[in-house]
């Protein structure tokens, strides 16, 4: 017989929602992990056994097989947890933790004419850290909030400052060597979200490199968040 007790998160003590399995095999709700870890450090520790795991191992990937199992075997409890997450989202400060995914694709080609053998494409995109946030905000595409992304290249390029105004936010060039590219993400004026600035150092190995950084943005001016907050407040009033 399947016991619900075997599928409870040891942090929130609720049934798993968006479960993430660490390399030590301990499982936690994704939102619980996000609330505990320090995003400015590269190494994190399991809340249970303190074994370190590294950001590039992407421990926040949801175990879809386990999630489906929980949904199928405990549908009522799972749906209740989803609704709880929506309410929690609306009661938190107007900040949303999001993923900035960036890096570069790389391809080597032998060009005897001008010697430009390295083709690279630097790219930037935004994504949710929590599936529950995406559901709560009515599947809002975070990339639709972006006004433009500016890439500042080495001064040997002309022009050396390129602004991409439409998704996908990427830039392809040929070059001789690697260098660091400052990146600035600006959001549409009506959202009143502060720009995100980061740097990417090109990698000319294999197919390139993928990176991720977790940042906080103020979503208080998003209509989706205002509707969520209003609906959740009404639900709370009805329960009282």
Secondary structure, DSSP 8 states (H G I E B T S, - for coil): ---GGGGB-TTT-SB-SSEEE-TTS-EEEHHHHHHHS-TTSSEEE-TTT--EEEGGG-TT---HHHHHHHHHHSHHHHHHHHHHHHHHHHHS-SEEEEEEEEEEEEEE---TTT---EEEEEEEEEEES-HHHHHHTTT--GGGGEEEEEEE--TTSSS-EEEE-SSSEEEEEEESS--EEEEEEEE-GGG----EEEEEE---STTEEEEEEEEEEE-TT-HHHHHHHHHHHHHHHHH-
